[in-house]
Amino acid sequence: MKILITGGAGYIGSELINFLIDEHQIYVVDSLLYDKISLLRYVSHPNFHFEKADVRDRMVMKKHMSQCDVIIPLAALVGFPLCEENPKDAIEVNYEANRWIANEKSADQLIIYPCTNSGYGNSRDGTVITEESPMNPISLYGQTKVDAEKVYRHTDNCSTYRLATVYGPSSRPRTDLLVNNFVLKAIKDRLIVLYECEFMRNYVHIWDICRSFKHALKHWDKIKNETFNVGNDSINMNKLELAKKIQQHVPLEIIKAEFTSDPDKRDYIVSSKKFYETGFECKYDLDIGIKQLLQMYSLIDVPWYANY
């Protein structure tokens, strides 16, 4: 198939291409806002096609959408700090561009849209969150992603994912994601200060996310027109548990800041059982990801790769 990936030079996109490119023609549209070299490893592959453009450029998008069978819209301003600093761009890229894609797609085109389970906000009563749980975004980032998901859920031949907090190495590294950030702090400072360390979060390795897209294409009859939480249910843990896991790999002091609040208020336990029932299993656990991140940071000279 011919697959259009917007934002393909980003953290997930630059890895996802590697999982698809040997079997499919890959067309990438990306403005290269952050990283100019994350896609260099694909330039010699005959199935790789790239155009530097903004997802809001409708002439470019029409051209590529007209020739592709599958659309994976990854382009977004990711994370609540970046969206709060650029609210106009966040709304235009995260929501309006996706609404336009949904309206322009043909009836037979497939779309797999990655939302975020940060749209759940928090689960104050401690109940396990499923796809039927109400969405309660507590940031502009979460709101724009949830709004886009609503559009795709009312569009035929689409599936939406609610991704757990992703971790692991990428050609376009992210050091602001929680696991990645904690590992970096462990290396650089030998110290992690935890704010509201009881807050729960669900995690998933970036390669399992990439595998989930490949799984969807191979099992579209089970995936189409459905919404799925996509995470590793064996890694529902709080921040203190996460820090202690990293401590098994790196000498580390953990300090609990008892009287300081965390600006990121997400707190939830999420179930991906519905997605597992389609035949998907996660392969990469937290120990594997931490070891890979330690290797990655040993290669990176610039210590901070983030979206803000």
Phi and psi restraints in degrees (value plus and minus 20) as a CYANA .aco file:
   2 LYS   PHI    -120.2   -80.2
   2 LYS   PSI     103.4   143.4
   3 ILE   PHI    -140.0  -100.0
   3 ILE   PSI     105.1   145.1
   4 LEU   PHI    -115.9   -75.9
   4 LEU   PSI     104.0   144.0
   5 ILE   PHI    -138.3   -98.3
   5 ILE   PSI      91.5   131.5
   6 THR   PHI    -105.0   -65.0
   6 THR   PSI     126.6   166.6
   7 GLY   PHI      46.7    86.7
   7 GLY   PSI       8.7    48.7
   8 GLY   PHI     -91.2   -51.2
   8 GLY   PSI     -30.7     9.3
   9 ALA   PHI    -110.1   -70.1
   9 ALA   PSI     -19.8    20.2
  10 GLY   PHI    -102.8   -62.8
  10 GLY   PSI    -190.5  -150.5
  11 TYR   PHI     -76.2   -36.2
  11 TYR   PSI     -72.1   -32.1
  12 ILE   PHI    -101.0   -61.0
  12 ILE   PSI     -64.9   -24.9
  13 GLY   PHI     -77.7   -37.7
  13 GLY   PSI     -62.5   -22.5
  14 SER   PHI     -86.5   -46.5
  14 SER   PSI     -42.5    -2.5
  15 GLU   PHI    -110.2   -70.2
  15 GLU   PSI     -58.0   -18.0
  16 LEU   PHI     -78.3   -38.3
  16 LEU   PSI     -59.7   -19.7
  17 ILE   PHI     -74.3   -34.3
  17 ILE   PSI     -60.9   -20.9
  18 ASN   PHI     -81.8   -41.8
  18 ASN   PSI     -49.3    -9.3
  19 PHE   PHI    -102.5   -62.5
  19 PHE   PSI     -34.5     5.5
  20 LEU   PHI    -137.1   -97.1
  20 LEU   PSI     -42.1    -2.1
  21 ILE   PHI     -90.5   -50.5
  21 ILE   PSI     -45.7    -5.7
  22 ASP   PHI     -94.6   -54.6
  22 ASP   PSI     -40.4    -0.4
  23 GLU   PHI    -128.6   -88.6
  23 GLU   PSI     -36.3     3.7
  24 HIS   PHI    -158.5  -118.5
  24 HIS   PSI     137.9   177.9
  25 GLN   PHI    -100.8   -60.8
  25 GLN   PSI     106.8   146.8
  26 ILE   PHI    -132.2   -92.2
  26 ILE   PSI     104.2   144.2
  27 TYR   PHI    -134.3   -94.3
  27 TYR   PSI     102.6   142.6
  28 VAL   PHI    -135.2   -95.2
  28 VAL   PSI     111.5   151.5
  29 VAL   PHI    -137.4   -97.4
  29 VAL   PSI     101.1   141.1
  30 ASP   PHI    -173.4  -133.4
  30 ASP   PSI     121.6   161.6
  31 SER   PHI    -103.3   -63.3
  31 SER   PSI     -25.8    14.2
  32 LEU   PHI      35.0    75.0
  32 LEU   PSI      24.4    64.4
  33 LEU   PHI     -84.1   -44.1
  33 LEU   PSI     -56.1   -16.1
  34 TYR   PHI    -128.1   -88.1
  34 TYR   PSI     -67.7   -27.7
  35 ASP   PHI    -150.1  -110.1
  35 ASP   PSI     105.8   145.8
  36 LYS   PHI    -113.0   -73.0
  36 LYS   PSI     -30.0    10.0
  37 ILE   PHI    -142.3  -102.3
  37 ILE   PSI     -17.5    22.5
  38 SER   PHI     -86.5   -46.5
  38 SER   PSI     -38.7     1.3
  39 LEU   PHI    -125.4   -85.4
  39 LEU   PSI     -14.3    25.7
  40 LEU   PHI     -79.6   -39.6
  40 LEU   PSI     -50.7   -10.7
  41 ARG   PHI     -87.7   -47.7
  41 ARG   PSI     -31.4     8.6
  42 TYR   PHI    -122.6   -82.6
  42 TYR   PSI     -25.4    14.6
  43 VAL   PHI     -83.6   -43.6
  43 VAL   PSI     -45.7    -5.7
  44 SER   PHI    -110.5   -70.5
  44 SER   PSI     -22.0    18.0
  45 HIS   PHI    -103.0   -63.0
  45 HIS   PSI     109.7   149.7
  46 PRO   PHI     -85.6   -45.6
  46 PRO   PSI     -36.4     3.6
  47 ASN   PHI    -113.4   -73.4
  47 ASN   PSI     -14.6    25.4
  48 PHE   PHI    -122.0   -82.0
  48 PHE   PSI     110.8   150.8
  49 HIS   PHI    -157.2  -117.2
  49 HIS   PSI     112.1   152.1
  50 PHE   PHI    -154.4  -114.4
  50 PHE   PSI     121.8   161.8
  51 GLU   PHI    -156.9  -116.9
  51 GLU   PSI     107.3   147.3
  52 LYS   PHI     -99.0   -59.0
  52 LYS   PSI      91.3   131.3
  53 ALA   PHI    -184.8  -144.8
  53 ALA   PSI     138.9   178.9
  54 ASP   PHI    -105.9   -65.9
  54 ASP   PSI     121.3   161.3
  55 VAL   PHI     -82.4   -42.4
  55 VAL   PSI     -36.5     3.5
  56 ARG   PHI    -103.1   -63.1
  56 ARG   PSI     -24.2    15.8
  57 ASP   PHI    -101.4   -61.4
  57 ASP   PSI      79.4   119.4
  58 ARG   PHI     -91.8   -51.8
  58 ARG   PSI     -47.7    -7.7
  59 MET   PHI     -85.7   -45.7
  59 MET   PSI     -64.2   -24.2
  60 VAL   PHI     -84.5   -44.5
  60 VAL   PSI     -64.6   -24.6
  61 MET   PHI     -84.6   -44.6
  61 MET   PSI     -60.8   -20.8
  62 LYS   PHI     -81.2   -41.2
  62 LYS   PSI     -61.9   -21.9
  63 LYS   PHI     -79.5   -39.5
  63 LYS   PSI     -68.0   -28.0
  64 HIS   PHI     -96.8   -56.8
  64 HIS   PSI     -57.2   -17.2
  65 MET   PHI     -83.8   -43.8
  65 MET   PSI     -51.8   -11.8
  66 SER   PHI     -87.6   -47.6
  66 SER   PSI     -39.5     0.5
  67 GLN   PHI    -133.2   -93.2
  67 GLN   PSI     -17.8    22.2
  68 CYS   PHI    -130.9   -90.9
  68 CYS   PSI     129.1   169.1
  69 ASP   PHI    -110.4   -70.4
  69 ASP   PSI     -48.7    -8.7
  70 VAL   PHI    -150.7  -110.7
  70 VAL   PSI     120.5   160.5
  71 ILE   PHI    -144.0  -104.0
  71 ILE   PSI     107.3   147.3
  72 ILE   PHI    -139.5   -99.5
  72 ILE   PSI      77.6   117.6
  73 PRO   PHI    -106.4   -66.4
  73 PRO   PSI      71.7   111.7
  74 LEU   PHI    -112.2   -72.2
  74 LEU   PSI     -38.4     1.6
  75 ALA   PHI     -78.7   -38.7
  75 ALA   PSI     106.1   146.1
  76 ALA   PHI    -188.6  -148.6
  76 ALA   PSI     136.3   176.3
  77 LEU   PHI    -107.2   -67.2
  77 LEU   PSI      92.4   132.4
  78 VAL   PHI    -123.1   -83.1
  78 VAL   PSI     111.7   151.7
  79 GLY   PHI      81.1   121.1
  79 GLY   PSI     125.0   165.0
  80 PHE   PHI     -88.6   -48.6
  80 PHE   PSI     -53.0   -13.0
  81 PRO   PHI     -83.6   -43.6
  81 PRO   PSI     -64.9   -24.9
  82 LEU   PHI     -84.7   -44.7
  82 LEU   PSI     -61.3   -21.3
  83 CYS   PHI     -89.1   -49.1
  83 CYS   PSI     -57.7   -17.7
  84 GLU   PHI     -85.3   -45.3
  84 GLU   PSI     -52.2   -12.2
  85 GLU   PHI     -98.7   -58.7
  85 GLU   PSI     -44.9    -4.9
  86 ASN   PHI    -153.3  -113.3
  86 ASN   PSI      43.7    83.7
  87 PRO   PHI     -83.4   -43.4
  87 PRO   PSI     -57.4   -17.4
  88 LYS   PHI     -84.1   -44.1
  88 LYS   PSI     -69.0   -29.0
  89 ASP   PHI     -83.3   -43.3
  89 ASP   PSI     -58.4   -18.4
  90 ALA   PHI     -79.7   -39.7
  90 ALA   PSI     -65.0   -25.0
  91 ILE   PHI     -87.5   -47.5
  91 ILE   PSI     -62.1   -22.1
  92 GLU   PHI     -87.8   -47.8
  92 GLU   PSI     -63.8   -23.8
  93 VAL   PHI    -101.6   -61.6
  93 VAL   PSI     -67.8   -27.8
  94 ASN   PHI     -95.9   -55.9
  94 ASN   PSI     -52.0   -12.0
  95 TYR   PHI    -133.5   -93.5
  95 TYR   PSI     -79.3   -39.3
  96 GLU   PHI     -84.0   -44.0
  96 GLU   PSI     -59.6   -19.6
  97 ALA   PHI     -84.2   -44.2
  97 ALA   PSI     -57.3   -17.3
  98 ASN   PHI     -91.9   -51.9
  98 ASN   PSI     -56.7   -16.7
  99 ARG   PHI     -81.5   -41.5
  99 ARG   PSI     -59.3   -19.3
 100 TRP   PHI     -86.2   -46.2
 100 TRP   PSI     -63.3   -23.3
 101 ILE   PHI     -80.1   -40.1
 101 ILE   PSI     -64.4   -24.4
 102 ALA   PHI     -82.0   -42.0
 102 ALA   PSI     -58.5   -18.5
 103 ASN   PHI     -93.9   -53.9
 103 ASN   PSI     -48.5    -8.5
 104 GLU   PHI    -109.8   -69.8
 104 GLU   PSI     -39.4     0.6
 105 LYS   PHI     -82.6   -42.6
 105 LYS   PSI     130.6   170.6
 106 SER   PHI    -102.7   -62.7
 106 SER   PSI     145.6   185.6
 107 ALA   PHI     -83.2   -43.2
 107 ALA   PSI     -50.7   -10.7
 108 ASP   PHI    -116.8   -76.8
 108 ASP   PSI     -20.7    19.3
 109 GLN   PHI     -97.2   -57.2
 109 GLN   PSI     120.3   160.3
 110 LEU   PHI    -114.2   -74.2
 110 LEU   PSI     120.3   160.3
 111 ILE   PHI    -149.7  -109.7
 111 ILE   PSI     112.0   152.0
 112 ILE   PHI    -138.4   -98.4
 112 ILE   PSI      90.6   130.6
 113 TYR   PHI    -125.4   -85.4
 113 TYR   PSI     103.1   143.1
 114 PRO   PHI    -109.5   -69.5
 114 PRO   PSI      86.8   126.8
 115 CYS   PHI    -108.4   -68.4
 115 CYS   PSI    -179.9  -139.9
 116 THR   PHI    -160.6  -120.6
 116 THR   PSI     122.5   162.5
 117 ASN   PHI     -99.1   -59.1
 117 ASN   PSI     -16.8    23.2
 118 SER   PHI     -86.8   -46.8
 118 SER   PSI     -35.4     4.6
 119 GLY   PHI     -84.5   -44.5
 119 GLY   PSI     -36.2     3.8
 120 TYR   PHI     -95.4   -55.4
 120 TYR   PSI     -40.9    -0.9
 121 GLY   PHI      56.0    96.0
 121 GLY   PSI    -108.1   -68.1
 122 ASN   PHI    -176.4  -136.4
 122 ASN   PSI     142.1   182.1
 123 SER   PHI    -139.2   -99.2
 123 SER   PSI      70.1   110.1
 124 ARG   PHI     -84.7   -44.7
 124 ARG   PSI     -49.3    -9.3
 125 ASP   PHI    -112.6   -72.6
 125 ASP   PSI     -17.4    22.6
 126 GLY   PHI      59.2    99.2
 126 GLY   PSI     -14.0    26.0
 127 THR   PHI     -91.2   -51.2
 127 THR   PSI     131.5   171.5
 128 VAL   PHI     -94.9   -54.9
 128 VAL   PSI     113.1   153.1
 129 ILE   PHI    -109.6   -69.6
 129 ILE   PSI     111.2   151.2
 130 THR   PHI    -137.7   -97.7
 130 THR   PSI    -198.6  -158.6
 131 GLU   PHI     -84.8   -44.8
 131 GLU   PSI     -38.2     1.8
 132 GLU   PHI    -106.1   -66.1
 132 GLU   PSI     -28.9    11.1
 133 SER   PHI     -89.6   -49.6
 133 SER   PSI     128.6   168.6
 134 PRO   PHI     -87.8   -47.8
 134 PRO   PSI     125.3   165.3
 135 MET   PHI    -103.9   -63.9
 135 MET   PSI     116.8   156.8
 136 ASN   PHI    -162.9  -122.9
 136 ASN   PSI      45.3    85.3
 137 PRO   PHI     -82.5   -42.5
 137 PRO   PSI     118.3   158.3
 138 ILE   PHI    -136.3   -96.3
 138 ILE   PSI      -3.3    36.7
 139 SER   PHI    -167.0  -127.0
 139 SER   PSI     142.2   182.2
 140 LEU   PHI     -81.6   -41.6
 140 LEU   PSI     -59.4   -19.4
 141 TYR   PHI     -76.1   -36.1
 141 TYR   PSI     -72.8   -32.8
 142 GLY   PHI     -80.5   -40.5
 142 GLY   PSI     -59.6   -19.6
 143 GLN   PHI     -85.4   -45.4
 143 GLN   PSI     -64.2   -24.2
 144 THR   PHI     -86.1   -46.1
 144 THR   PSI     -57.1   -17.1
 145 LYS   PHI     -88.8   -48.8
 145 LYS   PSI     -61.5   -21.5
 146 VAL   PHI     -85.7   -45.7
 146 VAL   PSI     -60.6   -20.6
 147 ASP   PHI     -81.5   -41.5
 147 ASP   PSI     -61.7   -21.7
 148 ALA   PHI     -85.9   -45.9
 148 ALA   PSI     -59.9   -19.9
 149 GLU   PHI     -80.2   -40.2
 149 GLU   PSI     -59.6   -19.6
 150 LYS   PHI     -79.2   -39.2
 150 LYS   PSI     -59.3   -19.3
 151 VAL   PHI     -83.8   -43.8
 151 VAL   PSI     -67.9   -27.9
 152 TYR   PHI     -86.9   -46.9
 152 TYR   PSI     -52.1   -12.1
 153 ARG   PHI     -87.6   -47.6
 153 ARG   PSI     -39.5     0.5
 154 HIS   PHI    -121.6   -81.6
 154 HIS   PSI      -4.8    35.2
 155 THR   PHI    -134.9   -94.9
 155 THR   PSI     110.1   150.1
 156 ASP   PHI     -89.5   -49.5
 156 ASP   PSI     129.0   169.0
 157 ASN   PHI      48.9    88.9
 157 ASN   PSI      11.7    51.7
 158 CYS   PHI    -142.8  -102.8
 158 CYS   PSI     129.6   169.6
 159 SER   PHI    -149.1  -109.1
 159 SER   PSI     124.3   164.3
 160 THR   PHI    -140.5  -100.5
 160 THR   PSI     117.3   157.3
 161 TYR   PHI    -126.9   -86.9
 161 TYR   PSI     121.4   161.4
 162 ARG   PHI    -130.7   -90.7
 162 ARG   PSI      79.5   119.5
 163 LEU   PHI     -99.4   -59.4
 163 LEU   PSI     118.7   158.7
 164 ALA   PHI     -89.7   -49.7
 164 ALA   PSI     156.1   196.1
 165 THR   PHI     -86.7   -46.7
 165 THR   PSI      99.2   139.2
 166 VAL   PHI    -106.7   -66.7
 166 VAL   PSI     126.9   166.9
 167 TYR   PHI    -161.0  -121.0
 167 TYR   PSI     144.6   184.6
 168 GLY   PHI      98.9   138.9
 168 GLY   PSI     152.9   192.9
 169 PRO   PHI     -99.7   -59.7
 169 PRO   PSI     135.1   175.1
 170 SER   PHI    -174.4  -134.4
 170 SER   PSI     137.0   177.0
 171 SER   PHI     -83.8   -43.8
 171 SER   PSI     -44.5    -4.5
 172 ARG   PHI    -135.3   -95.3
 172 ARG   PSI      67.6   107.6
 173 PRO   PHI     -81.1   -41.1
 173 PRO   PSI     133.6   173.6
 174 ARG   PHI    -147.8  -107.8
 174 ARG   PSI      98.6   138.6
 175 THR   PHI    -122.8   -82.8
 175 THR   PSI     -20.3    19.7
 176 ASP   PHI    -113.8   -73.8
 176 ASP   PSI     -29.5    10.5
 177 LEU   PHI     -93.6   -53.6
 177 LEU   PSI     127.4   167.4
 178 LEU   PHI     -78.5   -38.5
 178 LEU   PSI     -72.9   -32.9
 179 VAL   PHI     -83.6   -43.6
 179 VAL   PSI     -68.5   -28.5
 180 ASN   PHI     -77.6   -37.6
 180 ASN   PSI     -60.1   -20.1
 181 ASN   PHI     -89.2   -49.2
 181 ASN   PSI     -62.4   -22.4
 182 PHE   PHI     -84.1   -44.1
 182 PHE   PSI     -58.9   -18.9
 183 VAL   PHI     -85.3   -45.3
 183 VAL   PSI     -61.5   -21.5
 184 LEU   PHI     -82.3   -42.3
 184 LEU   PSI     -64.2   -24.2
 185 LYS   PHI     -83.1   -43.1
 185 LYS   PSI     -57.0   -17.0
 186 ALA   PHI     -82.2   -42.2
 186 ALA   PSI     -59.4   -19.4
 187 ILE   PHI     -92.6   -52.6
 187 ILE   PSI     -68.1   -28.1
 188 LYS   PHI     -96.8   -56.8
 188 LYS   PSI     -61.7   -21.7
 189 ASP   PHI    -130.5   -90.5
 189 ASP   PSI     -36.3     3.7
 190 ARG   PHI      35.0    75.0
 190 ARG   PSI       8.5    48.5
 191 LEU   PHI    -172.4  -132.4
 191 LEU   PSI     115.1   155.1
 192 ILE   PHI    -148.6  -108.6
 192 ILE   PSI     104.4   144.4
 193 VAL   PHI    -118.7   -78.7
 193 VAL   PSI     101.8   141.8
 194 LEU   PHI    -121.1   -81.1
 194 LEU   PSI     108.7   148.7
 195 TYR   PHI    -126.1   -86.1
 195 TYR   PSI     106.4   146.4
 196 GLU   PHI      29.6    69.6
 196 GLU   PSI      41.0    81.0
 197 CYS   PHI     -87.3   -47.3
 197 CYS   PSI     -29.8    10.2
 198 GLU   PHI    -103.9   -63.9
 198 GLU   PSI     -28.2    11.8
 199 PHE   PHI     -82.1   -42.1
 199 PHE   PSI     109.3   149.3
 200 MET   PHI    -110.9   -70.9
 200 MET   PSI     129.3   169.3
 201 ARG   PHI    -168.6  -128.6
 201 ARG   PSI     135.4   175.4
 202 ASN   PHI    -128.5   -88.5
 202 ASN   PSI     119.0   159.0
 203 TYR   PHI    -145.6  -105.6
 203 TYR   PSI     140.8   180.8
 204 VAL   PHI    -177.4  -137.4
 204 VAL   PSI     120.2   160.2
 205 HIS   PHI     -91.1   -51.1
 205 HIS   PSI     122.9   162.9
 206 ILE   PHI     -78.9   -38.9
 206 ILE   PSI     -54.5   -14.5
 207 TRP   PHI     -91.8   -51.8
 207 TRP   PSI     -49.6    -9.6
 208 ASP   PHI     -89.4   -49.4
 208 ASP   PSI     -54.4   -14.4
 209 ILE   PHI     -81.8   -41.8
 209 ILE   PSI     -66.1   -26.1
 210 CYS   PHI     -80.5   -40.5
 210 CYS   PSI     -61.7   -21.7
 211 ARG   PHI     -84.1   -44.1
 211 ARG   PSI     -51.1   -11.1
 212 SER   PHI     -87.2   -47.2
 212 SER   PSI     -54.7   -14.7
 213 PHE   PHI     -88.1   -48.1
 213 PHE   PSI     -62.2   -22.2
 214 LYS   PHI     -83.8   -43.8
 214 LYS   PSI     -59.8   -19.8
 215 HIS   PHI     -80.0   -40.0
 215 HIS   PSI     -62.5   -22.5
 216 ALA   PHI     -81.7   -41.7
 216 ALA   PSI     -62.6   -22.6
 217 LEU   PHI     -85.1   -45.1
 217 LEU   PSI     -52.9   -12.9
 218 LYS   PHI    -103.9   -63.9
 218 LYS   PSI     -38.5     1.5
 219 HIS   PHI    -150.4  -110.4
 219 HIS   PSI      25.5    65.5
 220 TRP   PHI     -81.9   -41.9
 220 TRP   PSI     -49.2    -9.2
 221 ASP   PHI     -82.8   -42.8
 221 ASP   PSI     -48.2    -8.2
 222 LYS   PHI    -109.7   -69.7
 222 LYS   PSI     -39.2     0.8
 223 ILE   PHI    -121.1   -81.1
 223 ILE   PSI     -53.1   -13.1
 224 LYS   PHI     -81.3   -41.3
 224 LYS   PSI     123.0   163.0
 225 ASN   PHI      39.2    79.2
 225 ASN   PSI       6.8    46.8
 226 GLU   PHI    -146.3  -106.3
 226 GLU   PSI     137.2   177.2
 227 THR   PHI    -133.6   -93.6
 227 THR   PSI     116.3   156.3
 228 PHE   PHI    -154.0  -114.0
 228 PHE   PSI     116.0   156.0
 229 ASN   PHI     -93.2   -53.2
 229 ASN   PSI     113.6   153.6
 230 VAL   PHI    -145.6  -105.6
 230 VAL   PSI      81.9   121.9
 231 GLY   PHI    -174.8  -134.8
 231 GLY   PSI     159.7   199.7
 232 ASN   PHI    -124.4   -84.4
 232 ASN   PSI      85.7   125.7
 233 ASP   PHI     -85.7   -45.7
 233 ASP   PSI     -35.9     4.1
 234 SER   PHI     -98.4   -58.4
 234 SER   PSI     -26.0    14.0
 235 ILE   PHI    -141.1  -101.1
 235 ILE   PSI      26.5    66.5
 236 ASN   PHI    -107.9   -67.9
 236 ASN   PSI      87.6   127.6
 237 MET   PHI    -170.9  -130.9
 237 MET   PSI     141.6   181.6
 238 ASN   PHI    -109.6   -69.6
 238 ASN   PSI     154.9   194.9
 239 LYS   PHI     -85.1   -45.1
 239 LYS   PSI     -55.8   -15.8
 240 LEU   PHI     -86.1   -46.1
 240 LEU   PSI     -62.1   -22.1
 241 GLU   PHI     -82.9   -42.9
 241 GLU   PSI     -59.6   -19.6
 242 LEU   PHI     -82.7   -42.7
 242 LEU   PSI     -67.1   -27.1
 243 ALA   PHI     -81.4   -41.4
 243 ALA   PSI     -59.7   -19.7
 244 LYS   PHI     -86.8   -46.8
 244 LYS   PSI     -54.0   -14.0
 245 LYS   PHI     -84.4   -44.4
 245 LYS   PSI     -63.6   -23.6
 246 ILE   PHI     -85.0   -45.0
 246 ILE   PSI     -54.7   -14.7
 247 GLN   PHI     -81.3   -41.3
 247 GLN   PSI     -43.1    -3.1
 248 GLN   PHI     -90.5   -50.5
 248 GLN   PSI     -38.0     2.0
 249 HIS   PHI    -129.2   -89.2
 249 HIS   PSI     -44.9    -4.9
 250 VAL   PHI    -156.7  -116.7
 250 VAL   PSI     111.7   151.7
 251 PRO   PHI     -76.6   -36.6
 251 PRO   PSI     107.5   147.5
 252 LEU   PHI    -176.2  -136.2
 252 LEU   PSI     115.9   155.9
 253 GLU   PHI    -120.0   -80.0
 253 GLU   PSI     113.0   153.0
 254 ILE   PHI    -132.9   -92.9
 254 ILE   PSI     105.0   145.0
 255 ILE   PHI    -139.0   -99.0
 255 ILE   PSI     108.9   148.9
 256 LYS   PHI    -114.8   -74.8
 256 LYS   PSI      98.1   138.1
 257 ALA   PHI    -106.2   -66.2
 257 ALA   PSI      78.2   118.2
 258 GLU   PHI     -90.5   -50.5
 258 GLU   PSI     -49.2    -9.2
 259 PHE   PHI    -136.9   -96.9
 259 PHE   PSI       0.6    40.6
 260 THR   PHI    -140.3  -100.3
 260 THR   PSI     114.8   154.8
 261 SER   PHI    -112.6   -72.6
 261 SER   PSI     135.7   175.7
 262 ASP   PHI    -116.2   -76.2
 262 ASP   PSI     108.6   148.6
 263 PRO   PHI     -83.0   -43.0
 263 PRO   PSI     -42.3    -2.3
 264 ASP   PHI    -110.4   -70.4
 264 ASP   PSI      86.6   126.6
 265 LYS   PHI    -113.0   -73.0
 265 LYS   PSI     -11.8    28.2
 266 ARG   PHI     -83.9   -43.9
 266 ARG   PSI     116.5   156.5
 267 ASP   PHI    -178.3  -138.3
 267 ASP   PSI      84.5   124.5
 268 TYR   PHI    -182.2  -142.2
 268 TYR   PSI     136.3   176.3
 269 ILE   PHI    -134.4   -94.4
 269 ILE   PSI     101.8   141.8
 270 VAL   PHI    -136.9   -96.9
 270 VAL   PSI     119.9   159.9
 271 SER   PHI    -125.7   -85.7
 271 SER   PSI     111.9   151.9
 272 SER   PHI    -127.0   -87.0
 272 SER   PSI       1.8    41.8
 273 LYS   PHI     -75.2   -35.2
 273 LYS   PSI     -60.6   -20.6
 274 LYS   PHI     -79.3   -39.3
 274 LYS   PSI     -60.4   -20.4
 275 PHE   PHI     -91.6   -51.6
 275 PHE   PSI     -59.3   -19.3
 276 TYR   PHI     -80.6   -40.6
 276 TYR   PSI     -52.3   -12.3
 277 GLU   PHI     -88.3   -48.3
 277 GLU   PSI     -32.3     7.7
 278 THR   PHI    -104.7   -64.7
 278 THR   PSI     -22.0    18.0
 279 GLY   PHI      87.6   127.6
 279 GLY   PSI     -12.6    27.4
 280 PHE   PHI    -111.8   -71.8
 280 PHE   PSI     121.6   161.6
 281 GLU   PHI    -154.1  -114.1
 281 GLU   PSI     120.6   160.6
 282 CYS   PHI     -95.3   -55.3
 282 CYS   PSI     122.8   162.8
 283 LYS   PHI    -128.0   -88.0
 283 LYS   PSI     -44.3    -4.3
 284 TYR   PHI    -133.9   -93.9
 284 TYR   PSI      96.4   136.4
 285 ASP   PHI    -110.3   -70.3
 285 ASP   PSI    -198.7  -158.7
 286 LEU   PHI     -87.9   -47.9
 286 LEU   PSI     -57.1   -17.1
 287 ASP   PHI     -80.7   -40.7
 287 ASP   PSI     -62.2   -22.2
 288 ILE   PHI     -81.4   -41.4
 288 ILE   PSI     -65.4   -25.4
 289 GLY   PHI     -83.3   -43.3
 289 GLY   PSI     -61.0   -21.0
 290 ILE   PHI     -84.1   -44.1
 290 ILE   PSI     -63.8   -23.8
 291 LYS   PHI     -81.2   -41.2
 291 LYS   PSI     -61.0   -21.0
 292 GLN   PHI     -85.7   -45.7
 292 GLN   PSI     -59.9   -19.9
 293 LEU   PHI     -85.6   -45.6
 293 LEU   PSI     -58.2   -18.2
 294 LEU   PHI     -81.1   -41.1
 294 LEU   PSI     -60.2   -20.2
 295 GLN   PHI     -86.0   -46.0
 295 GLN   PSI     -63.7   -23.7
 296 MET   PHI     -80.2   -40.2
 296 MET   PSI     -66.1   -26.1
 297 TYR   PHI     -88.8   -48.8
 297 TYR   PSI     -43.0    -3.0
 298 SER   PHI     -90.9   -50.9
 298 SER   PSI     -36.7     3.3
 299 LEU   PHI    -120.1   -80.1
 299 LEU   PSI     -38.7     1.3
 300 ILE   PHI    -112.7   -72.7
 300 ILE   PSI     104.1   144.1
 301 ASP   PHI    -102.5   -62.5
 301 ASP   PSI     -61.6   -21.6
 302 VAL   PHI    -101.6   -61.6
 302 VAL   PSI     102.3   142.3
 303 PRO   PHI    -103.6   -63.6
 303 PRO   PSI     -24.8    15.2
 304 TRP   PHI    -152.8  -112.8
 304 TRP   PSI      92.3   132.3
 305 TYR   PHI    -140.7  -100.7
 305 TYR   PSI      89.6   129.6
 306 ALA   PHI    -167.3  -127.3
 306 ALA   PSI     157.1   197.1
 307 ASN   PHI    -117.6   -77.6
 307 ASN   PSI      -5.8    34.2
